[in-house]
Amino acid sequence: MPDRIPSDHDAVETHRVPVESIGRTDRPRVPLPDAVDLREDDVIALALDGDQYYARVETTFEGDLVLTRAGDNRRVAREGDGRNRLAEWIADTTVSYGGSAHLDVVTAGQEYGLRTPGTRTVYTVTGGPEDSLSDIASDLDG
């Protein structure tokens, strides 16, 4: 059974991150802090104010790690298909382009949360896939 952990728990590391738009569009970009140990093309669980989605880590032309979209499952996140839940979340909350959000590290390398500053949420910690299954998936993806 998955554990539940609040965003203000000592085990959750929180970073303030900017919420940007790409160019002159309303496509979102959330730069990831250097303290977050992720690589390009990692697919992570990403809760948006507590609602569970998935996101693929991308890089900018400068090599900075960013999140630009969130999807309903790992395949959608990996392939960039479907509705962009990150853009919908920004549109539906008080988070705005040019503003900031809180990035919570729930399980380093696997599970993260974005939340509106000043709010508290409770995350369901699943622990992510086992390393051996994750390695197999990475090998299949190339």
C-alpha positions in Angstrom: 0.0 0.0 0.0 1.4 3.4 -1.0 2.4 5.8 1.8 1.0 9.3 2.0 3.2 12.3 2.9 2.4 16.0 3.2 4.3 18.6 1.3 5.4 20.2 4.6 7.0 17.0 5.9 10.7 17.0 6.7 11.3 14.3 4.1 10.1 16.5 1.3 12.6 18.9 -0.2 11.0 22.1 -1.6 12.4 24.4 -4.2 10.9 27.6 -5.6 10.9 27.4 -9.4 10.0 30.0 -12.0 7.1 29.4 -14.4 7.9 30.6 -17.8 6.4 30.6 -21.2 8.3 29.5 -24.3 8.8 32.5 -26.6 5.6 34.5 -27.2 3.4 31.5 -26.7 1.4 30.1 -23.7 3.4 26.9 -23.8 4.9 26.4 -20.3 8.4 25.8 -19.2 9.5 25.1 -15.6 13.3 25.1 -15.2 14.5 22.5 -12.7 17.0 23.5 -10.0 20.6 22.1 -10.2 19.9 20.4 -6.9 17.4 18.0 -8.5 19.3 15.0 -9.8 17.6 14.2 -13.1 18.8 13.7 -16.7 17.3 14.5 -20.1 14.5 12.1 -21.1 13.9 10.8 -17.6 10.1 10.2 -17.1 9.0 11.1 -13.6 5.8 11.0 -11.7 4.6 14.6 -11.3 1.8 15.6 -9.0 0.2 19.0 -9.8 -1.4 20.3 -6.6 -1.9 16.6 -5.7 -3.3 15.2 -9.0 -1.0 12.5 -10.4 0.6 12.9 -13.9 3.9 12.1 -15.6 6.5 14.3 -17.2 9.6 13.9 -19.4 12.6 15.9 -18.5 13.8 18.0 -21.5 16.7 20.4 -22.1 16.9 23.9 -23.4 19.3 25.0 -26.1 21.6 26.0 -23.2 21.5 22.6 -21.7 19.3 23.5 -18.7 16.8 20.8 -17.5 13.1 21.8 -17.8 9.6 20.5 -17.7 7.3 21.6 -20.5 4.4 19.3 -20.3 2.7 16.7 -18.2 0.6 13.7 -19.4 -1.9 11.2 -18.0 0.6 8.3 -18.1 4.2 7.4 -18.8 3.7 6.7 -22.5 1.9 9.9 -23.1 4.7 11.8 -21.2 7.5 10.0 -23.1 5.9 10.6 -26.5 4.5 14.1 -25.9 1.0 13.1 -26.9 -2.3 14.0 -25.4 -3.4 16.9 -23.3 -0.8 19.1 -21.7 -1.8 18.8 -18.0 0.9 21.3 -17.0 -0.5 24.0 -19.2 -4.0 23.2 -17.9 -2.8 23.4 -14.3 -1.3 26.8 -14.9 -4.5 28.0 -16.5 -6.7 26.7 -13.6 -4.6 28.0 -10.7 -3.2 31.3 -9.4 0.2 30.2 -10.8 1.1 32.5 -13.7 3.7 32.9 -16.4 6.5 35.0 -15.0 5.6 33.8 -11.5 6.7 30.8 -9.5 5.6 27.5 -8.1 7.0 25.1 -5.5 8.7 22.0 -6.7 8.6 19.2 -4.1 11.1 16.3 -4.2 9.0 13.4 -2.9 11.2 10.5 -4.0 14.4 11.8 -5.6 14.7 10.7 -9.2 11.2 9.4 -9.4 8.4 11.4 -7.8 7.9 15.2 -7.7 5.2 17.6 -7.1 4.4 21.1 -8.3 2.1 23.2 -6.2 0.8 26.7 -5.9 2.9 28.7 -3.4 1.3 28.9 0.0 -0.7 25.7 -0.4 -0.2 22.3 1.3 -0.8 19.0 -0.5 -0.5 15.4 0.4 1.4 13.1 -2.0 0.9 9.4 -2.5 4.3 7.8 -2.5 4.4 4.8 -4.7 8.2 4.3 -4.8 8.3 4.2 -8.6 9.3 1.2 -10.7 11.8 -1.3 -9.6 15.3 -0.6 -10.9 15.4 -3.8 -13.0 12.1 -2.9 -14.7 13.3 0.7 -15.2 16.6 -0.6 -16.8 14.7 -2.9 -19.1 12.4 0.0 -20.3 15.5 2.2 -20.8 17.2 -0.5 -22.9 14.1 -0.9 -25.0 13.8 2.9 -25.5 17.4 3.0 -26.7 
